[in-house]
Amino acid sequence: MIIVPPRSMLTGRSQPMAADRGLAGVPVNLGMRPRGFTLIELLVVIAIIAILAALLFPVFQRAKAAAGDSVSISNSKQLGLGFQLYLDDNDDVYPQAPDGTPGIGLNGGWIFYSVFGNTEAGTFDSTKGSIYPYVNSKPLYQSKADKDAVKSGDSFAMNGYLTVWSGTGMNTSKSATTVDSPSSTMLLGEEGTGEPQLLSYGYVNGTNDGYFNPPTDHFGKFHPGGTVILYCDGHSKISQAEDHMIMTICGSPVLCYH
């Protein structure tokens, strides 16, 4: 019998073990390490991430602002329902409204404040106001976009045109039946105090007393689209109210205040 030695013995080369073979029996060099990223490749990846972040950041900011807008509008509508319930219980007469330094600490108004802010936001206690029993929620008085809201407790001011100014600090209010255009007449709006914003209308600080005196007061611009306005018919929206002051306050282009 002739014995033929294995081919590996004839060639002097060893046959790779099964564990050294990859898929389809292709030999694998186990000593080779995977190649890492080069510095240039890392810089390219970082640059791509930075570009994507720059593109997406404004989108996220707009989404956040839109969410804040929705909450503020919803809050004002809930306050509007409170006003409507108050009207139903009080022969369609709006609640009284305190204003200025004489109004500090006075009870009986739609809102109560212990500090008149002048050019700063005031300090409010909504639970002592005449609307609170109908809404039972302090956060409803706060606009998400008002930087002073959490500290002050209120972002909204009542339309002074709906009251009879007394000069005593507490103004009596008119009947809802005297409002000719409820769908275009402001009930509440986001008042702004302090210095006007640069490059745009609107004042940077929150309301100082919860009373919007048309001849002297201004709207805040806490939202990209302007100011949250609650109208006497109960609907609410964001509008450029400062640019349309007479229409917003009076419900028509005819001046209703002096």
Buried (B, 14 or more C-beta within 10 A) or exposed (E): EEEEEEEEEEEEEEEEEEEEEEEEEEEEEEEEEEEEEEEEEEEEEEEEEEEEEEEEEEEEEEEEBEEBBEBBBBBBBBBBBBBBBBBEEBEBBBBBBBBBEBBBEBEBBBBBBEBBBBEBBBBBBBEBBBBBEBBEBBBBBBBBBBBBBEEBBBBBBBBBBBBEBEEEBBBBBBEBEEBEEBEBBBBBBBBBBBEBBEEEBBBBBBBBBBBBBBEEBBBBBBBBEBBBBBBBBBBBBBBBBBEBBBBBBBBEEEEEBE
